[in-house]
Amino acid sequence: MVAKLNIKRFKKDLSKIIEDNKKKGFFAFEINTTHACNMACSYCFESETCQEPYIIDSDLIIKRIDELLKDEWFNSKYKGLKLDFWGGEPTLNLGLMKTLIDRYVENPKVMFHLYSNGYQMDDFYNLLKSYKKYYRKFDIQFSYDGQPIHDICRKTKSGKYTTAIILKNTERFYELGFPIFFKSTITPDDFKYLPQVWDEFKRFYDRWNGKGLKPFNYHPTIDYFGKYYDNIKDFEKVILEIAKKEIKFYKENGEFLMAWFKGGKPLCSAGKNMIIVNTDKNTYFCHGVLYNEFKDQLKITNIDNDSFVRDIQVNHEKIDSWKIEEDEECKNCSATLCMRCNARKYELSTKTEMSERWHDNPIQKNLCRYFKMFGKIHRAMRKVLLEI
């Protein structure tokens, strides 16, 4: 006899499945396509740690990706995979990228991310022409710091400026239907240029906002690898100047241009919801670990291992089990924004437990000072906006 369907129970179970799927995200599967690069950025922390170039077997990567996509545990946790192409400059190993995109571009469970310097883009541009109808599956970032910082810091190995070419390539990709978003780095030495850069990104916003699936923002990252002098006075001065610009911008557009003013203290998901396969086939928590002197402690597995998926699961569950009590300094912090790199904290921390080193948030005191100062100005700015 066929059991009678319990409609009430069925609807409840279906609702739970729908809600669970809404909570799921994509697992970031980073691939370090190459350590080679065609530029010589002044603040690059990779240049002194580049390894011998290796060619990863694409068939082996495909095998591990397919295993993940079919795995019961993986599918209970994630919607699918986002294949992140990193380097070096990832487009210098375009063959590997093409192989993987060709295989998975029609798979609804696979998305793509590219982090590029945006310089020599002709071959990649021509490749994307054949994927034009899949533009929603691609998230592309170019490294562009804004003027004059970009021309100071990001030159070719022969010392040529790169700004004009990168902005031309950006325009080409927009015309093709692939919106570009900029990854910008700022060092304390160059804080004085931030208002000028803001003005340039305002022009970009006027030109490109609304042409992608997400807003065009200016989202600089303070370089957390270099050793720079404490420049809190310059920082305070320029953030005050930018805050005035942001108030006017918000009144006109209903949003902020500089993403910092949205606030937030995002937690790093490296090792749990993100991994990277290096050129030597070893797998680590994230790309930041590759240049870490303690990277062997943050190795998860190797793609040669047939236990690859279970190793990923074990590491996920290990990190998920870490119950870290937030430092009192962080609990009472005045910052409204905090950008944390766990890989860098792990390298600097003197704590002994792996979990405590990974979450040693106050270890970079200069960064804390900047974010606390920003929080002070940000709170005052929000008060002004509320009174308007």
PAVEX-900818 format. One record per residue (C-alpha): x, y, z. Coordinates in steps of 0.001 Angstrom, whole numbers, plus 500000, padded with zeros to 6 digits. Layout:
N
XYZ;...
! end
This chain:
388
500000500000500000;501335503437499065;501688505667502117;499368508656502153;501218511901501518;501266514176504534;500754517529502789;501459519558505907;504730517718506565;505693517904502875;505227521687502785;507223522051505986;510099519954504615;510030521818501302;510128525166503102;513142524008505109;514971522944501940;514249526308500304;515428528221503383;518566526087503680;519421526748500041;518982530487500593;521580530315503358;524085528412501231;526841530209499410;529466529213496871;532690527545497939;535732529485496704;538074527092494886;541126529222494172;543709528098491642;547138529684491551;547569529386487799;551147530701487790;553669532621489883;554799534532486786;553855538193486433;554386540895483791;554492543802486234;556723545010489077;554498546670491676;556507548448494361;554532547009497296;554240543460495921;554911540908498658;554993537989496201;558078538987494217;560557537832496856;558804534525497438;558059533358493907;558597529667493427;559673527714490385;556903527650487780;554920524439487602;552218523354485185;549236521920487030;547582518926485408;544155520263484408;542746516721484274;543593516251487947;541990519566488922;538873518617486958;538759515270488734;538813516937492168;536264519589491158;533907516899489877;534321514966493122;533378518025495142;530344518792492970;529039515225493395;529833514902497098;526917514617499535;528624516598502302;529658519370499904;526169519725498432;524648519894501905;526800522959502618;527135524846499339;525256525935496221;528333525156494178;531867526314493398;533345529636492422;536559528937490508;538947531774491396;541886532297489053;544900533810490827;548609534378490250;551081535940489651;549110537132486679;546583534373485925;546083535266482257;549689534188481634;548358530629481969;545339531180479758;545308527559478580;544401526247482030;541701528892482449;540191528096479040;540109524367479767;538217524887483022;535854527538481676;535020525396478632;534163522464480873;532074524278483484;530623527383481834;527241525690481301;527206524092484756;524756526060486978;526760525081490063;529992526734488892;530855530458488774;534138532180487870;536306534907489364;539443536448487863;541839538728489716;544115540334487127;546426543315486772;544418544212483659;547474544978481542;547920542506478654;544293541550478048;543953540945474283;543983537135474485;541655536998477472;539344539563475876;539108537442472724;538448534376474850;535572536067476673;533898536952473385;532937533293473041;531441533311476566;529523536572476142;526089535102476830;527388533735480165;528484537160481465;526525536704484707;528812533821485660;531952535975485650;533282538312488324;536391540159487119;538686542440489125;541503544575487795;544160546039490069;543853549787489795;544877552113492630;543798555479491207;545954558399490178;548658559319490976;549174556240493206;548873553784490343;551613555398488274;553849555565491329;553381551957492417;552262549841489459;554704549821486568;555923547161484198;559237545421484764;560799547895482329;559383550859484253;556509551774481911;553327553363483220;550230551172482952;547275553439483769;546149554309480235;546232550690479050;544356549339482085;541601551952481792;541318551284478058;540987547553478748;538372548270481419;536282550203478899;536605547385476349;535329544809478822;532368547001479776;531490547355476089;531664543564475740;529214543199478637;531631542105481360;531720544755484112;535090545284485767;535587546135489411;538794547568490784;540954546199493566;542831549206494992;545739549217497411;546834552169499523;549946552487501657;550255555016504510;552909556806502448;550213557643499894;547274558587502158;547679562188500989;546395561219497549;543121559641498717;540845562673498037;542269562950494523;541665559234493942;538114559606495299;537432562256492653;538659559926489928;536467557071491171;533510559459491216;534072559932487474;534218556154487071;530960555838489022;529243558334486736;530450556352483714;530013552732484801;527618552454487710;524475550554486745;526245548593484027;526943545622486291;525061543419488724;526453545289491735;527257548952492446;530533550476491357;532439551458494519;535825552690495594;537057550069498055;540747550603498903;542679548166501057;545387549460503363;548474547401502620;548802545077505601;552009543323504505;554453546210504246;556251548008507054;555338551702506987;555549554587509401;552489555449511471;550728558142509458;547601558725511536;547595562527511105;547515562383507307;544897559645507530;542595561707509745;542936564742507494;542071562936504249;539199560906505729;537628564118507040;537908565606503555;536420562499501933;533601562342504509;532428565786503327;532433564523499741;530523561395500784;527758563397502498;527130565293499255;527405562085497222;524929560261499471;522385563074499225;522584562860495415;522781559083494955;521352557437498082;524532555385498576;528198555830499374;531001555808496823;533765554710499197;532616551302500419;534208551873503825;531289554131504742;528945551151504561;530800549818507618;531249546178508544;533707543806510146;533689540786507841;535048537514509154;537536535555507076;536249532220505768;539600530938504513;540147527232505083;536475526738505835;534661528085502771;537770528736500699;540920526911499630;543688527437497112;545520524895494983;549067526084494460;551221525445491387;552987522626493261;549551520963493822;549562521572497574;546303522970498936;546190525717501551;543666527878503427;543823530780500906;546090532707498519;547425534824501401;548993531727502921;551211531059499891;553665533776500933;553510533058504650;556599531755506423;554342529342508329;552452528108505274;553316524451505955;551214524714509132;548284525929507012;548459523210504381;545281521140504015;546110518468501456;547450517872497932;545379517313494804;547264514068494226;545564512665497333;542434510634496656;541265511749500102;541117515326498750;537406515930499394;537473514338502857;540561516401503725;538652519559502737;535717518436504879;537910517669507902;539552521091507715;536166522778507333;534857521017510434;538023521778512385;537723525520511750;533976525390512346;534652523901515778;536964526713516871;535132528608519588;537044531838519862;536207534386522511;536622537798520926;539390539874522439;538172542541524894;539936545175522815;537834544152519807;534588543903521774;534914547510522904;536488548848519713;535209552133518284;535901551055514690;532908550776512369;535027549033509753;537734546417510150;539430544530507333;541204541498508692;543598539087507005;543853535957509110;546848534664507160;548837537794508009;547698537691511656;548815534076511884;552275535067510661;552656537909513162;551021536370516232;553048535006519139;550189532872520453;550680529125520535;547273527679519663;546551527547515925;542994528815516377;544132531741518548;546851532758516103;544383532627513209;542038534975515102;544601537286516731;542738540391515527;544564543135517509;548047542038516398;548401544785513729;548207547841515973;548758550439513244;545829549090511243;543701549159514385;544579552838514898;543478553691511358;540177551840511652;539448553393515063;540093556845513641;537874556074510675;535134554877513064;535245558185514928;534787560182511722;532263557728510291;530012557984513366;530089561785513222;529243561680509507;526270559364510064;524980561752512723;525126564606510209;523221562509507643;520520561640510182;519987565324510898;519640566286507237;
! end
